[in-house]
Amino acid sequence: MRPVPVLALVLSTAALALTSGAGPATASPESRVHVITAKSGLTSYKPELAPPGSRAHVFGLTSKAFGTSTAVLVTGLLPNRGYGAHAHTKPCGATGDLAGPHYQNIEDPVKPSVDPAYANPRNEIWLDLTTDATGRGAAVSKVDWTFTTRRAGSIVIHEHHTHTDPGHAGTAGARIACVTVDF
Ligand SMILES: [Cu+2]
């Protein structure tokens, strides 16, 4: 997906939220909009797949009335290549494992979660992307839920697109890079 349609989708979501009673006079927990932000950057764990200088930009909106939309734009990755990406439970750390498992709206009682009933792009935030010839890529996730007392802490980029079959659902190979996100 090209960056311009991604921006259009996020902005139209914002416009929808703002025109439906989210103003100060009518603000309620149902209509409040939280803006998802991240410091632009990328911690790389595998320079051969996320070269020095690669970056990720994350933005989004979450509101009880509309759910959660998250967009990611990356630059500086390898050209014409598929990557997996998901929201994980913890901020980025010195190693990819420190970001924890995928954030799930309804938590799978079985860990690690590889059951498609839980590990799917409706119960998790998936942002798989394919880069263009210049190493840029973009993806959008839209889910109909919002965060509770639990929140995601990062977006992790993986070495290939995400599997969906039972026993492998949600897996996407090694964790190659991470960006801490204020969900
Ligand atoms: Cu992941």
Residues whose N, C-alpha, C, O or C-beta is under 5 A from the ligand:
A	BS01	CU	H86 V156
